[in-house]
Amino acid sequence: MASLIAGSGMLAVARGTSSTSVASLVAPDAARSVVSFNARPFERSGALSALKSSGFCSSSVRNSAKSGVVMASAGSNGTGAGVPGLAIDLTGKRAFIAGVADDQGYGWAIAKTLASAGAEILVGTWVPALNIFETSLRRGKFDESRQLPNGSLFEISKVYPLDAVFDCPEDVPEDIKNNKRYAGASAWTVTEVVDSVKKDFGSIDILVHSLANGPEVSKPLLETSRKGYLAASSASAYSHVSLLRHFAPIMNQGKCGSVISLTYMASEKTIPGYGGGMSSAKAALESDTRVLAFEAGRKYKIRVNTISAGPLKSRAAKAIGFIEKMIDYSKANSPLQRDLEADDIGNAATFLASPLASAISGTVFYVDNGLHTMGMALDSRALGEIQEAAAPAEKVSA
């Protein structure tokens, strides 16, 4: 709701008109449009709070909210100059997010922010995690984290079982077919999922790759087996190629034809402890992003970008073994000393999926509080010794 309202340029809210007129908030002439609606239902639903938190409402909002009458201007200086806002409105667009298995990670945050902008959400969940995810969703365990700025809960239109390591049923080995963790699930290889989405919905506009797995991630690269290395590359890098390859023919072309993946700074800098070939997989993912941006751009008019996200204490990240230390290091040494939130990545992904980013493709989009810019650790013991040695000597009195 807040994103829709921010795009209306100039806004008037008056008592006595229907709340259903909110749908017309984004007007063709945003700089001059004046829209009315009853403020009280929005105060109850939390939308009024969203207006305030967005910085859109001035003191006049706070003073008049009690009476149900709100006047607000889009001018950031409060002058009411009628400067139009930049709204991200993905109404009518459909997104498929591969790699959502709980409400903690970046995949969930991206799904939520895309839904906030109006997109319809489909998700692909790793088969062994499917039952737990769907049960938790059905029983309301995710309701708190599903809450949107206007107080409503974002909906997932459909959850698909997915194992992006396998392109088609013929690729699945017998041990997986007979694995009890896959029992009862069907049509979960990449081509089968794409066929199911095409049958159910016809097409998508946005594809999000939020997948990564390295079975030997805790091992140094020197101790990583060939099998472990190739498994990390298959699950974390080639799955991106495969998903785009098979989804592209059913993706709508144009400004909202967008593919987004998630990478990490270990692709370009050494992160001791991030092993098992995962750093190599992320480097491959970034290289593939550039090549796919060209190929998919020319063939399908689809944009391809990847977000280099800072560390987050998600359930999946705990497999690394020292995620807390990575978070502490990031906060101590980043230009912006703040906690990185999953919503930071969700907001960036929603921007990249929107028409506002229609000329951006083939990029590594850093969302890490600026940590990637640093060439020296400020909390380094060695740095402390250098600073101590460089300090001027105290004068000794005679």
C-alpha positions in Angstrom: 0.0 0.0 0.0 2.7 2.4 0.9 4.4 2.0 -2.4 1.2 2.7 -4.3 0.5 5.7 -2.2 4.0 7.1 -2.6 3.5 7.2 -6.3 0.4 9.4 -6.3 2.4 12.7 -6.2 -0.1 14.8 -4.3 -2.6 13.2 -2.0 -5.7 14.4 -0.1 -7.6 12.2 2.3 -11.0 13.3 3.4 -13.8 11.9 5.5 -16.9 10.6 3.9 -15.7 8.9 0.7 -15.4 5.2 0.0 -12.3 3.4 1.0 -12.4 1.4 -2.2 -11.2 4.4 -4.1 -7.7 3.5 -2.8 -7.3 1.5 -6.0 -7.2 4.7 -7.9 -4.3 6.2 -5.9 -1.8 5.8 -8.8 -3.3 8.3 -11.3 -2.0 8.9 -14.9 -1.0 12.5 -14.0 0.6 11.6 -10.7 2.0 15.1 -10.1 -1.5 16.7 -10.2 -3.8 14.0 -9.0 -5.9 14.5 -5.9 -7.6 11.4 -4.4 -10.0 11.1 -1.5 -10.8 8.2 0.8 -11.9 7.6 4.3 -8.9 7.4 6.6 -10.3 5.6 9.5 -10.3 2.0 8.1 -6.7 2.6 7.1 -5.8 3.7 10.6 -7.2 0.5 12.0 -5.5 -1.7 9.4 -2.1 -0.3 9.8 -1.9 1.5 6.5 -1.8 4.9 8.1 1.2 3.8 10.1 2.8 2.7 6.9 2.2 6.2 5.5 3.9 7.7 8.5 6.8 5.4 8.5 7.4 5.9 4.8 8.1 9.6 5.5 5.1 10.6 3.3 3.1 12.1 6.2 4.1 15.3 7.9 2.9 16.6 11.2 -0.4 17.4 9.7 -1.1 13.7 9.4 -0.4 13.1 13.0 -2.5 16.0 14.1 -5.5 15.2 11.8 -5.5 11.4 12.1 -7.6 11.6 15.2 -10.4 13.2 13.3 -10.1 10.8 10.3 -8.9 13.6 8.0 -5.4 13.4 6.5 -3.6 15.8 4.2 -0.2 14.9 2.9 2.1 16.1 0.2 4.7 14.1 -1.8 7.2 17.0 -1.6 10.0 15.9 0.6 10.4 19.4 1.9 6.8 19.6 3.0 6.1 22.5 0.6 3.5 20.5 -1.4 5.3 21.3 -4.6 3.7 18.2 -6.3 6.9 16.4 -7.2 5.8 12.9 -8.3 7.0 9.9 -6.4 8.6 6.8 -7.9 6.1 3.9 -7.3 7.0 0.3 -7.7 3.7 -1.2 -8.9 4.0 -4.9 -10.0 0.2 -5.4 -10.1 -0.6 -8.1 -12.7 2.9 -9.5 -12.6 3.7 -13.0 -11.5 6.9 -14.1 -9.8 8.4 -17.6 -9.3 10.8 -17.8 -6.3 12.9 -20.9 -6.3 14.3 -21.8 -2.9 11.8 -20.8 -0.2 11.6 -23.3 2.6 10.9 -21.1 5.7 10.2 -17.5 6.7 13.8 -16.6 7.6 15.9 -16.4 4.5 16.3 -14.0 1.6 14.0 -15.9 -0.6 11.1 -15.3 1.7 11.9 -11.6 2.1 12.0 -11.2 -1.7 8.7 -13.0 -2.0 7.2 -10.7 0.6 8.4 -7.4 -0.9 7.4 -8.5 -4.4 3.9 -9.2 -3.0 3.9 -5.8 -1.3 4.4 -4.3 -4.7 1.4 -6.2 -6.0 3.0 -9.3 -7.7 1.5 -12.7 -7.6 3.8 -15.2 -5.8 4.6 -18.8 -6.7 7.4 -20.6 -4.9 9.5 -23.7 -5.4 10.4 -25.6 -2.3 13.0 -28.3 -1.9 11.2 -31.6 -1.8 12.5 -32.8 1.6 11.4 -29.5 3.2 8.0 -29.3 1.4 5.8 -31.0 4.0 7.1 -28.9 6.9 6.9 -25.7 4.9 3.3 -26.2 3.8 2.2 -27.4 7.2 3.7 -24.3 8.9 2.1 -22.1 6.3 -1.3 -23.7 6.7 -1.2 -23.6 10.5 -0.4 -19.9 10.6 3.2 -20.2 12.0 4.4 -17.7 9.4 1.5 -15.3 9.8 3.5 -12.7 11.7 6.3 -12.6 9.1 3.6 -12.6 6.3 2.3 -9.3 7.4 2.5 -6.5 4.9 2.7 -2.7 5.7 -1.1 -2.4 5.3 -1.7 -5.1 7.9 -2.8 -7.8 5.4 -1.0 -11.1 4.9 0.7 -11.8 1.6 -0.5 -14.9 -0.2 1.4 -17.6 -2.0 -0.7 -18.7 -4.9 0.9 -22.1 -5.2 3.8 -24.0 -3.7 5.6 -26.4 -6.1 8.0 -29.2 -5.0 11.3 -28.5 -6.6 14.8 -30.0 -6.7 16.7 -27.9 -9.2 19.7 -30.3 -9.2 17.7 -32.4 -11.7 16.5 -31.1 -15.1 14.2 -34.0 -16.0 12.9 -37.3 -14.5 15.6 -39.2 -16.5 18.3 -37.4 -14.5 17.1 -38.7 -11.1 19.1 -41.6 -9.7 17.5 -44.6 -8.1 18.6 -43.7 -4.6 16.8 -40.4 -4.8 13.7 -41.9 -6.4 13.5 -44.4 -3.5 14.4 -42.0 -0.8 11.6 -41.7 1.7 12.2 -37.9 1.9 10.9 -37.7 -1.7 8.0 -40.2 -1.2 4.6 -38.8 -2.2 6.0 -35.9 -4.2 5.9 -35.8 -8.0 6.8 -33.6 -10.9 9.6 -31.8 -9.0 12.4 -31.7 -11.6 13.0 -28.4 -13.4 11.3 -29.2 -16.6 8.3 -30.7 -14.8 7.9 -27.7 -12.6 8.1 -25.3 -15.6 5.4 -27.4 -17.4 3.2 -27.3 -14.2 3.5 -23.5 -14.0 2.7 -23.2 -17.6 -0.3 -25.4 -17.2 -1.5 -23.6 -14.1 -0.7 -20.0 -14.9 0.5 -19.7 -18.5 3.4 -17.5 -17.8 5.6 -15.6 -15.3 7.3 -12.2 -15.4 9.9 -12.6 -12.6 12.2 -15.5 -11.8 14.2 -15.5 -8.5 17.0 -18.0 -7.9 17.5 -18.3 -4.2 19.2 -21.7 -4.1 22.6 -22.8 -2.8 24.0 -26.0 -1.4 27.5 -27.2 -0.7 27.6 -30.6 1.0 31.2 -30.0 2.0 31.0 -26.3 2.8 32.7 -26.8 6.1 35.8 -28.3 4.4 38.7 -26.2 3.1 39.0 -26.2 -0.7 42.2 -28.3 -0.5 40.2 -31.0 1.3 37.1 -30.9 -0.9 36.3 -33.9 -3.0 35.5 -33.8 -6.7 32.1 -35.0 -5.9 31.5 -32.3 -3.2 32.9 -29.5 -5.5 30.7 -30.5 -8.4 27.7 -30.9 -6.2 28.2 -27.3 -5.0 28.5 -26.0 -8.5 25.4 -28.0 -9.7 23.1 -26.9 -6.9 24.4 -23.3 -6.6 25.3 -22.3 -10.1 24.1 -24.5 -12.8 20.6 -24.6 -11.3 20.4 -20.9 -12.2 21.3 -21.7 -15.8 18.7 -24.5 -15.9 15.9 -22.5 -14.4 16.4 -19.6 -16.8 16.8 -22.0 -19.7 13.5 -23.7 -19.1 11.5 -20.7 -17.7 12.6 -18.2 -20.4 10.1 -19.4 -23.1 7.2 -18.8 -20.8 8.4 -15.5 -19.4 6.7 -12.3 -20.5 9.1 -10.0 -22.3 9.5 -6.3 -21.6 10.4 -4.1 -18.7 9.3 -6.6 -16.0 11.0 -9.7 -17.6 13.6 -10.1 -14.9 15.8 -12.9 -13.4 17.5 -12.3 -10.1 19.9 -14.6 -8.2 21.8 -14.3 -4.9 25.6 -14.4 -4.6 28.2 -13.6 -1.9 31.4 -11.7 -1.7 33.4 -15.0 -1.4 33.1 -15.2 -5.2 35.8 -12.5 -5.5 37.6 -12.4 -2.1 38.9 -15.2 0.1 36.6 -16.0 3.0 38.3 -18.6 5.1 35.8 -21.3 6.2 33.5 -20.8 3.2 34.7 -23.9 1.6 33.5 -27.0 -0.2 33.7 -25.3 -3.6 31.0 -22.8 -2.7 33.2 -19.8 -3.4 33.9 -21.2 -6.9 30.1 -21.8 -7.4 29.4 -18.2 -6.5 32.1 -17.0 -8.9 30.5 -19.1 -11.7 27.1 -17.7 -10.8 28.4 -14.2 -11.3 30.1 -15.0 -14.6 27.0 -16.8 -15.8 24.9 -13.7 -14.9 26.9 -11.6 -17.4 26.7 -14.2 -20.1 23.1 -14.9 -19.6 22.3 -11.2 -19.5 23.5 -11.1 -23.1 22.0 -14.3 -24.3 18.6 -14.0 -22.6 18.5 -10.3 -23.3 19.0 -10.8 -27.1 16.8 -13.9 -27.4 14.0 -13.1 -24.9 14.4 -9.5 -23.9 14.9 -10.6 -20.3 17.1 -8.8 -17.8 19.5 -11.0 -15.6 21.1 -9.6 -12.4 22.5 -11.0 -9.2 22.5 -9.5 -5.7 25.7 -9.9 -3.6 24.1 -10.0 -0.2 25.8 -9.6 3.2 25.6 -12.4 5.8 22.3 -13.2 7.4 21.6 -15.6 10.3 19.1 -17.7 8.3 18.5 -21.4 8.8 20.4 -22.3 5.7 23.4 -20.1 6.6 23.9 -21.9 9.9 25.4 -24.8 7.8 28.5 -22.6 7.3 29.3 -23.0 11.0 30.4 -19.5 11.9 27.7 -17.3 10.6 27.5 -15.3 13.8 31.2 -14.3 13.5 30.6 -13.3 9.8 27.8 -11.0 10.9 29.9 -9.5 13.7 32.8 -8.9 11.3 30.5 -7.3 8.7 29.0 -4.9 11.2 32.4 -4.0 12.7 34.0 -3.3 9.3 31.2 -2.0 7.0 30.9 1.6 6.1 27.3 1.4 7.4 27.4 0.0 10.9 23.9 -1.4 11.0 22.3 -4.8 11.1 21.6 -6.2 7.6 18.0 -7.2 7.3 16.4 -9.7 5.0 14.1 -6.9 3.8 17.1 -5.0 2.5 17.7 -7.7 0.0 13.9 -8.0 -0.7 13.7 -4.3 -1.4 16.7 -4.4 -3.8 15.2 -7.4 -5.6 11.9 -5.7 -6.0 13.6 -2.6 -7.5 15.6 -4.8 -9.9 12.4 -6.6 -10.9 10.6 -3.3 -11.6 10.4 -1.0 -14.6 12.6 1.4 -12.6 15.5 -0.9 -13.4 14.6 -1.5 -17.0 18.1 -0.6 -18.2 20.0 -2.7 -15.6 21.2 -6.1 -16.7 24.3 -8.2 -16.1 25.2 -6.6 -12.9 26.4 -7.7 -9.4 24.2 -5.5 -7.2 25.8 -5.2 -3.8 23.6 -5.1 -0.7 26.0 -5.5 2.2 26.2 -2.2 4.0 29.2 -1.4 1.8 31.5 -4.1 3.1 32.7 -5.0 -0.4 34.4 -1.7 -0.7 36.7 -2.3 2.3 40.3 -3.4 1.7 41.3 -3.4 5.4 39.6 -4.8 8.5 39.2 -2.0 11.0 39.0 -4.4 13.9 42.2 -6.1 12.9 44.7 -6.6 15.7 47.5 -5.9 13.3 45.9 -2.5 12.4 45.8 -1.7 16.1 49.6 -2.3 16.3 50.2 -0.1 13.3 48.2 2.7 14.8 50.0 2.4 18.1 53.4 2.4 16.3 52.4 5.5 14.3 51.3 7.5 17.4 53.5 10.5 18.3 55.9 9.9 21.2 55.1 11.6 24.4 57.4 14.5 25.3 59.6 13.8 28.3 60.1 16.7 30.6 63.7 17.6 31.8 
